[in-house]
């Protein structure tokens, strides 16, 4: 089994399974995509091999261009089988309810892909499953986002109810012309330029019991998942953990000391002390994250200043305008023009 190097952002090679199947009759094209990232096809022979996250994102975007299909990621996601996500997929389908399956998926998502946060939250009688890459990345990630959310929907339909459909799909990226076709795949309305990537679905339906759980099998799978994630968890600093939570909660939940400390299961004062030991504070990390995220969002076509303000957790566009001007000396609109040039 290949173990990621400390600090290396990576995915397990088994995530490439659907891409391998797609190019099964055209191996030369896949080899060319791998070669662009200086990867050998042999690395995919080990399903647990660590592939750089940046390379994976670049490859799935390039594969979509090569296939001439802007919905490439979503279509691959809906072709997934639980074995493509082993062992996390196998753990999910051992759950007795949809809620249990997605809780397990959110808990163990780091076993497949580092610098990734998933959560399951309640919202007005619904459940909301969120997905986000928390590390700054250079390559676009739209195909990965749609692949991941589609894969979750496929997992639910295959393991629990083939007629299941979400109430809404939320995507962080700007609108695309193929919205109607994407909605047909998800069987749900799609909302673009949202603060989070998420699947919204009925909480009541998610509680329905579909099978009796096998505690021995679950314990066996989770022991394997613990082994896969142990190294990554040991190397993650408190700053890394807080930054990941800021990225997950920003625009969705309050980002304050009490909320972050509760998520990390520690008293607020302990969190303050541990951040101080690493020369940081929550307010400084939040400001840095907002600055970095603002620059990225303002560069996106189709994102209004108001939508950027919401995504960054500001109450209105005016509050964001003032903050952005204090950072840069310019208005957000001028910052957007500069970024575009």
Protein Blocks (a to p, Z undefined) as FASTA:
>chain_A
ZZddehiacddfklmmmmmmmmmmmmmlmmmmmmmnopafklmmpmkbccdfklmmmmmm
mmmmmnopaklmmmmmmmpcfklmccklmmmmmpmbfklmmmmmmmmmmmmoghiacddd
deehiacdddddfbdcfbdcklmmmmmmmmmmmmmmmmmommbccfbdcdfbdcdfklmm
mmmmnopacdehifbdcddddfklmmpcfbdcdfklmmmmmmmmmmmmmmmmmmpcfklm
mmmmmmmmgokaccdfklmmmmnopafklmmmmmmmnopafklmmmmmmmmmmmmmmmpg
hiafklmmmmnopabfklmmmmmmmmnopafklmmmmmmZZ
